[in-house]
Structures are given as C-alpha cells and as structure tokens.
Amino acid sequence: MAPSVSTGRQQDKINVANMDDARRVVMGEMKKLRDKMVDGAEDVGSKFPEEARKIHYGESDKKSIHGNASREEVEGLLEEGVEIAPIPVLPEDNN
C-alpha cells in the first residue's frame, strides 16, 4: 500500500481556488470604493489638473471632480498642496 503524500499539484489547486475567491472579494470592494468616489463627481477628463488647481485656489466653486492626469501633473498638484486621491482602475475598465 502506497503512503498518502500531498503533492504540490494538490496544494496549487487549493491555493488557486482560494486566490480566486479572495480576488473576487477584493475586486468587489475596489469597485464599491471607485463607484463611491465618482458618484456625483464631474468627469473633467484631461482638464483635471487645471480644474483641480482652480478649485484649490478658489477660482472655481468647490465640487467633486475626477479625470486624468500624468504622473508629472499629479506630482505638481501634490507639491502645490492640492488634495487629490487616485481612483482605482479595475481590469474591467479596459474592456
């Protein structure tokens, strides 16, 4: 009678299943967070840095906005003290 030995293949299958479940939970929570961040916020697209500065310096009314910015633009905003936060980009956003 051969001894029962746990192989790496069995462990890999279990770990992958657990990872898939964990990934679904994390992705669901990230989607909720992203939806909460953009709910009611104006999408200003590539004008985000300009609009964020206007709001920060009081040239525009305070409001929630979201849009796109390059790494350099983000660094510039942060150096100026403009309060911004990244919005999670999820795999489904690219489909």
C-alpha positions in Angstrom: 0.0 0.0 0.0 1.4 3.3 -1.0 1.6 6.2 1.5 -0.6 9.2 1.0 1.6 12.1 0.2 0.4 15.6 -0.5 1.9 16.8 -3.8 2.4 20.4 -4.9 -0.2 19.9 -7.6 -3.0 19.4 -5.0 -1.8 22.4 -3.0 -1.6 24.6 -6.1 -5.3 23.8 -6.9 -6.4 24.7 -3.4 -4.4 27.9 -3.3 -5.6 29.0 -6.8 -9.2 28.5 -5.7 -8.7 30.5 -2.5 -6.9 33.2 -4.5 -9.8 33.4 -7.0 -12.3 33.8 -4.2 -10.1 36.4 -2.5 -9.6 38.3 -5.8 -13.3 38.4 -6.4 -13.9 39.9 -2.9 -11.1 42.5 -3.3 -12.2 43.5 -6.8 -15.8 43.9 -5.5 -14.6 46.1 -2.6 -12.5 48.2 -5.0 -15.4 48.6 -7.4 -17.6 49.8 -4.5 -14.8 52.3 -3.5 -14.4 53.5 -7.0 -18.1 53.9 -7.5 -18.4 55.9 -4.3 -15.6 58.2 -5.3 -17.1 59.1 -8.7 -20.7 59.1 -7.7 -21.9 62.7 -8.2 -18.4 63.9 -9.3 -18.0 65.7 -12.6 -15.7 64.0 -15.1 -13.4 66.7 -16.4 -11.2 64.3 -18.4 -7.7 65.6 -19.3 -8.6 69.0 -17.8 -8.3 67.5 -14.3 -5.0 69.3 -13.3 -6.3 72.7 -14.5 -9.8 72.2 -12.8 -8.2 70.9 -9.6 -6.0 74.0 -9.3 -8.9 76.3 -10.0 -10.9 74.7 -7.1 -7.8 74.7 -4.8 -7.1 78.4 -5.4 -10.7 79.4 -5.1 -11.1 80.4 -8.8 -13.9 77.8 -9.1 -16.6 76.6 -6.8 -15.7 73.6 -4.6 -17.1 70.4 -6.2 -16.1 66.8 -6.7 -14.3 66.1 -9.9 -12.4 63.2 -11.5 -10.4 62.9 -14.6 -7.0 62.0 -16.0 -3.5 63.3 -15.2 0.0 62.2 -16.0 2.5 61.3 -13.3 4.2 64.7 -13.7 0.9 66.5 -13.4 0.0 64.6 -10.2 3.4 65.3 -8.7 2.9 69.0 -9.5 -0.5 69.1 -7.9 0.7 67.4 -4.7 3.7 69.8 -4.5 1.2 72.7 -4.6 -0.8 71.2 -1.8 -3.8 70.3 -4.0 -5.7 67.4 -2.2 -6.2 64.6 -4.7 -6.6 60.8 -4.5 -6.2 58.1 -7.1 -9.3 56.3 -8.3 -8.7 52.5 -8.6 -8.6 51.4 -12.2 -10.0 47.9 -12.5 -9.4 45.3 -15.2 -13.0 45.6 -16.4 -12.4 49.3 -17.1 -10.2 48.4 -20.0 -12.8 46.1 -21.7 
